[in-house]
Amino acid sequence: MPAKKDPDASASVPSFYGAELRYKREQAGLTLEQLAEGSFRGISFLSQIERGERRMPVDLARHVDQKLDTDGFFERRCEDAAKARNSGHPLHFQDVPDLEKQAKTLEEWGPNVIPGLLQTGNYMRGLIRYGAPFTPPELVEDRVRARVARGELWKRADRPTYWGIVRESVIRHTPLPPAEMAQQLEHILDVIRSSQSVLQIVPETTRWHPLGHGMAKIMTFAEAPPLVWTEANFDGQIVDFPSLVDQYRRSYDLLRAVALAPETSLALIEEAARTYRDEAQQEA
């Protein structure tokens, strides 16, 4: 068995926070299982916090303070750790970008919008413009910068293996201007091809298929159990219960089977991009 790797407490506030949690836990002579007992949280969740990969929720911080007799230290530092991780993402989403970077594989289903890792800044602005029109302009730009920054993942040599699936309606029907959609689709083609990733389209003629009611992002890791991220308009959650993760896994595999072949899917995106470019030129 490889030696246990100590977290680098100097890397960030969450890393410092996680290293301190591990130090206090081991000082108290408790295993992860013993510390998690009574908290309604899993061992893997606590382990990721100790590695600086997950934000500690306030309810868990209170539990830890009580179990470790740390006089409210972890509850007081929850806000500091959250602020350190907040780089323009909504509070409920703050753990996801770090998880994407650590993932070995990323598989996601976008039934209603293009997945965030494939979005351009203009597409993100459009989503906010139509979906959350009362968002202050400065917050809009923070969200756009954060969304685009996630795309830096594609430049990494050790990036995760990526497989995405979207509905055809996401490509065909959008309130965004044709020029912006052409740019968005050309960006998708460039990313998928340059990173040797896979993207499939579920055609509009396929009325019934698995995972019909919401997005899902399945993430696997080299040294941690798989997770699923699901999201609605204003909130989301990480699913780590093994039987539920397995259900998402099987449903996603079935979804691949009803989607168009990868090359056929990219050809459809190319054709849609040309159509949007022609519309944009006619409007000019």
C-alpha positions as CSV (number, residue, x, y, z in Angstrom):
1,M,0.0,0.0,0.0
2,P,1.5,3.4,-0.9
3,A,2.4,5.8,1.9
4,K,-0.3,8.2,3.0
5,K,0.2,11.6,1.3
6,D,0.1,14.6,3.6
7,P,-2.0,17.5,2.3
8,D,-0.1,20.7,1.4
9,A,-1.4,23.1,3.9
10,S,0.3,26.0,2.1
11,A,-1.6,25.5,-1.2
12,S,-4.8,27.4,-0.2
13,V,-7.1,28.2,2.7
14,P,-9.2,25.1,2.1
15,S,-5.9,23.0,2.1
16,F,-4.8,24.6,5.3
17,Y,-8.3,24.0,6.8
18,G,-8.2,20.3,5.7
19,A,-4.7,19.7,7.0
20,E,-5.7,21.1,10.4
21,L,-8.8,18.9,10.4
22,R,-6.6,15.8,9.8
23,Y,-4.1,16.9,12.4
24,K,-6.8,17.4,15.1
25,R,-8.5,14.1,14.2
26,E,-5.3,12.1,14.4
27,Q,-4.3,13.9,17.6
28,A,-7.6,12.8,19.1
29,G,-7.0,9.2,18.0
30,L,-10.1,9.0,15.7
31,T,-10.4,7.4,12.3
32,L,-12.4,9.0,9.6
33,E,-15.2,6.6,10.2
34,Q,-15.3,7.5,13.9
35,L,-15.3,11.2,13.2
36,A,-18.1,10.8,10.6
37,E,-20.3,8.8,13.0
38,G,-23.4,10.8,13.8
39,S,-22.8,13.5,11.2
40,F,-24.9,12.1,8.4
41,R,-21.8,12.5,6.1
42,G,-19.8,9.9,4.4
43,I,-16.2,8.9,5.0
44,S,-15.2,9.9,1.5
45,F,-16.7,13.4,2.0
46,L,-14.5,14.0,5.1
47,S,-11.5,12.6,3.4
48,Q,-11.9,15.1,0.5
49,I,-12.2,17.9,3.0
50,E,-9.0,16.9,4.6
51,R,-7.3,17.0,1.2
52,G,-8.6,20.5,0.6
53,E,-10.9,19.3,-2.2
54,R,-14.3,20.0,-0.6
55,R,-15.8,22.8,1.4
56,M,-16.9,21.9,4.9
57,P,-20.6,22.7,5.5
58,V,-21.4,24.5,8.7
59,D,-23.4,21.6,10.2
60,L,-20.5,19.3,9.7
61,A,-18.1,21.9,11.2
62,R,-20.2,22.1,14.3
63,H,-20.2,18.3,14.6
64,V,-16.4,18.2,14.2
65,D,-15.9,20.9,16.8
66,Q,-18.0,18.9,19.2
67,K,-16.2,15.5,18.5
68,L,-12.7,17.0,18.6
69,D,-13.4,19.6,21.4
70,T,-11.9,22.4,19.2
71,D,-13.9,25.2,20.8
72,G,-15.7,26.3,17.6
73,F,-12.5,26.6,15.5
74,F,-13.9,24.8,12.4
75,E,-17.3,26.6,12.5
76,R,-15.5,29.9,12.7
77,R,-13.2,29.1,9.8
78,C,-16.0,27.8,7.5
79,E,-16.7,31.3,6.1
80,D,-12.9,31.9,5.5
81,A,-12.6,28.7,3.5
82,A,-15.7,29.4,1.5
83,K,-14.5,32.9,0.6
84,A,-11.2,31.5,-0.5
85,R,-12.9,29.2,-2.9
86,N,-15.4,31.7,-4.1
87,S,-14.2,32.9,-7.5
88,G,-17.4,33.9,-9.2
89,H,-19.3,30.7,-8.8
90,P,-22.6,30.4,-6.9
91,L,-22.2,29.0,-3.4
92,H,-23.8,25.7,-4.2
93,F,-21.4,25.2,-7.1
94,Q,-18.1,26.1,-5.4
95,D,-16.8,22.5,-5.0
96,V,-17.4,21.5,-8.6
97,P,-14.5,23.3,-10.5
98,D,-11.9,21.7,-8.2
99,L,-13.5,18.3,-8.5
100,E,-13.4,18.7,-12.3
101,K,-9.7,19.3,-12.1
102,Q,-9.1,16.3,-10.0
103,A,-11.3,13.9,-12.0
104,K,-9.9,11.1,-14.0
105,T,-13.0,11.0,-16.2
106,L,-15.9,13.5,-16.8
107,E,-19.1,12.4,-18.4
108,E,-22.0,14.9,-18.6
109,W,-25.5,15.2,-19.9
110,G,-26.8,18.6,-21.0
111,P,-30.5,18.3,-21.7
112,N,-31.3,22.0,-21.7
113,V,-28.0,24.0,-22.1
114,I,-24.5,23.4,-23.4
115,P,-22.3,22.0,-20.6
116,G,-20.3,24.7,-18.7
117,L,-16.9,23.4,-19.7
118,L,-17.8,23.9,-23.4
119,Q,-19.4,27.4,-23.0
120,T,-18.1,30.6,-24.4
121,G,-18.4,33.9,-22.5
122,N,-21.2,35.2,-24.7
123,Y,-23.2,32.0,-24.3
124,M,-22.9,32.3,-20.5
125,R,-24.0,36.0,-20.7
126,G,-27.0,34.9,-22.7
127,L,-27.9,32.3,-20.1
128,I,-27.9,34.9,-17.4
129,R,-29.6,37.5,-19.6
130,Y,-32.5,35.2,-20.3
131,G,-32.5,33.1,-17.1
132,A,-31.6,35.6,-14.4
133,P,-32.2,39.0,-15.9
134,F,-32.0,40.9,-12.5
135,T,-28.4,39.8,-11.8
136,P,-26.2,42.9,-11.2
137,P,-23.8,43.6,-14.2
138,E,-20.7,43.2,-12.1
139,L,-21.9,39.8,-10.8
140,V,-22.7,38.8,-14.4
141,E,-19.1,39.4,-15.4
142,D,-17.7,37.6,-12.3
143,R,-19.8,34.6,-13.3
144,V,-18.7,34.8,-16.9
145,R,-15.0,35.0,-15.9
146,A,-15.4,32.0,-13.6
147,R,-17.2,30.0,-16.3
148,V,-14.6,30.7,-18.9
149,A,-11.8,30.0,-16.4
150,R,-13.1,26.4,-16.0
151,G,-12.2,25.9,-19.7
152,E,-8.5,26.2,-18.8
153,L,-8.8,22.5,-17.9
154,W,-8.6,21.7,-21.7
155,K,-5.1,23.0,-21.9
156,R,-3.7,20.6,-19.2
157,A,-1.7,17.6,-20.3
158,D,-3.3,15.6,-17.5
159,R,-6.9,16.7,-18.2
160,P,-9.6,14.2,-17.5
161,T,-11.1,12.0,-20.3
162,Y,-14.3,13.8,-21.4
163,W,-17.5,12.4,-22.8
164,G,-20.5,14.7,-23.2
165,I,-24.1,14.2,-24.5
166,V,-26.6,17.0,-25.3
167,R,-30.0,17.2,-26.8
168,E,-30.3,18.4,-30.4
169,S,-32.6,21.2,-29.2
170,V,-29.7,22.7,-27.3
171,I,-27.9,23.2,-30.6
172,R,-30.9,24.0,-32.8
173,H,-33.2,26.2,-30.7
174,T,-31.7,29.2,-28.8
175,P,-32.7,32.8,-28.2
176,L,-29.1,33.9,-28.7
177,P,-28.1,35.9,-31.8
178,P,-26.9,33.7,-34.7
179,A,-23.3,35.1,-34.7
180,E,-23.0,34.2,-31.0
181,M,-24.3,30.7,-31.5
182,A,-22.1,30.1,-34.5
183,Q,-19.1,31.1,-32.3
184,Q,-20.3,28.8,-29.6
185,L,-20.7,25.8,-31.8
186,E,-17.3,26.4,-33.5
187,H,-15.8,26.6,-30.0
188,I,-17.3,23.2,-29.2
189,L,-15.9,21.6,-32.3
190,D,-12.4,23.0,-31.6
191,V,-12.4,21.8,-28.0
192,I,-13.7,18.3,-28.7
193,R,-11.4,17.7,-31.6
194,S,-8.3,19.2,-30.1
195,S,-8.7,17.4,-26.8
196,Q,-9.7,14.1,-28.5
197,S,-12.9,14.1,-26.4
198,V,-16.3,12.7,-27.3
199,L,-19.6,14.6,-27.8
200,Q,-22.9,13.0,-28.8
201,I,-26.2,14.4,-29.8
202,V,-29.6,12.9,-28.8
203,P,-31.7,13.7,-31.8
204,E,-35.0,15.6,-31.5
205,T,-36.8,12.5,-33.0
206,T,-35.9,10.5,-29.8
207,R,-38.8,11.4,-27.5
208,W,-38.1,9.0,-24.7
209,H,-34.7,8.3,-23.2
210,P,-32.9,7.9,-19.8
211,L,-32.1,10.9,-17.7
212,G,-35.0,12.8,-19.2
213,H,-35.5,15.3,-16.4
214,G,-32.2,17.0,-15.6
215,M,-28.5,17.4,-16.1
216,A,-25.9,15.0,-14.7
217,K,-22.1,15.1,-14.4
218,I,-20.5,11.8,-13.5
219,M,-16.9,12.2,-12.2
220,T,-14.5,9.4,-11.4
221,F,-11.2,9.8,-9.5
222,A,-7.9,7.9,-9.2
223,E,-8.1,7.6,-5.4
224,A,-11.7,8.4,-4.4
225,P,-15.2,7.0,-5.1
226,P,-17.1,8.4,-8.1
227,L,-19.5,11.3,-7.7
228,V,-22.4,12.7,-9.6
229,W,-23.3,16.4,-9.8
230,T,-26.9,17.4,-10.6
231,E,-28.2,20.9,-10.9
232,A,-31.4,22.8,-11.3
233,N,-31.9,26.5,-12.0
234,F,-30.8,27.9,-8.6
235,D,-29.3,25.0,-6.7
236,G,-27.5,21.7,-7.2
237,Q,-26.2,18.7,-5.2
238,I,-23.3,16.2,-5.2
239,V,-24.6,12.6,-5.1
240,D,-22.1,10.2,-3.6
241,F,-24.3,7.4,-2.3
242,P,-23.0,4.3,-4.1
243,S,-26.3,2.8,-5.2
244,L,-27.5,6.2,-6.6
245,V,-24.2,6.8,-8.4
246,D,-24.6,3.4,-9.9
247,Q,-28.1,4.2,-11.2
248,Y,-26.7,7.4,-12.9
249,R,-23.9,5.3,-14.4
250,R,-26.3,2.8,-15.9
251,S,-28.7,5.4,-17.1
252,Y,-25.8,7.4,-18.8
253,D,-24.6,4.3,-20.5
254,L,-28.1,3.7,-21.9
255,L,-28.2,7.4,-23.0
256,R,-25.1,6.9,-25.1
257,A,-26.9,4.0,-26.9
258,V,-29.8,6.3,-28.1
259,A,-27.5,9.2,-29.1
260,L,-26.0,9.7,-32.5
261,A,-22.5,8.4,-33.2
262,P,-19.7,10.9,-32.3
263,E,-18.8,11.8,-35.9
264,T,-22.4,12.1,-36.9
265,S,-22.9,14.4,-33.9
266,L,-20.0,16.6,-34.8
267,A,-21.2,16.8,-38.4
268,L,-24.6,18.0,-37.1
269,I,-22.9,20.7,-35.1
270,E,-20.8,21.8,-38.1
271,E,-24.0,22.1,-40.2
272,A,-25.8,24.1,-37.5
273,A,-22.7,26.4,-37.1
274,R,-22.8,27.1,-40.9
275,T,-26.5,27.8,-40.7
276,Y,-26.0,30.3,-37.9
277,R,-23.1,32.0,-39.8
278,D,-25.3,32.4,-42.9
279,E,-28.1,33.9,-40.8
280,A,-25.7,36.3,-39.1
281,Q,-24.3,37.5,-42.5
282,Q,-27.9,38.0,-43.8
283,E,-28.6,40.2,-40.7
284,A,-25.4,42.2,-41.2
